[in-house]
Amino acid sequence: MASIIDDPNGRRRIQFVAPNGTRKTIRLGKIDRKSAEAINRHVEALLSAKVGGQPMPATRPLGSRASARR
C-alpha cells in the first residue's frame, strides 16, 4: 500500500514498502491532491503486479494527456 504525505511546505510525496522490504519515497513536488491520488493508484498497481508475479499493467505515460485527446 502506498500513502500520500503532505509536507508542511505544500509539497507532496508518496511512501511505500518495496517488495524487498525497504521503505521508498517518491517526491511529487507541488501538485494538486487529485493528481497525487492518480499517481498513487499507478504505484499501487505496479507494486501489486510485482508482488503477485504478474506482468506490469499497461498504462499510458502521465505526460501523454495531450496526445490522448486527439
Number of C-alpha atoms within 10 A of each C-alpha: 13 20 17 19 15 14 11 7 8 10 14 19 18 19 17 19 14 15 11 7 8 8 10 12 15 14 13 16 14 14 12 12 12 9 12 19 15 11 18 21 15 15 19 15 16 17 19 16 14 15 11 9 9 10 9 12 12 7 8 9 7 10 8 9 10 7 7 8 6 5
